[in-house]
Amino acid sequence: MHGVPIELVDHATADQLAVMQEIVNRDIEERFKINSTATNNGIATAFGAKK
């Protein structure tokens, strides 16, 4: 589960799993934002909008 150690997931309660899932979801959102920004900057540089 997205970098969460299996030992934590195996014996976790439903509430603990929900917290872990929220952490994973936030991490995915942050990675998407970072990748989008990097892509946008690359495109802008390629077309001469940035130097």
C-alpha positions, 0 to 999 in steps of 0.5 A: 500500500504505497510505501506503508510497511506491511507490518502496520497494515496487517494488524491495523484497525479500520480507523488506522487504515483510514488514516494511512489511506488519507496520508497516501491520498495527500502524498499522491496529490502532492506528487501530482502537483509537483509533476504538473508544475515541472511539466508546465515549466518544461513546456514553457521553457521549450516554447521560449516563455522562460529562459 
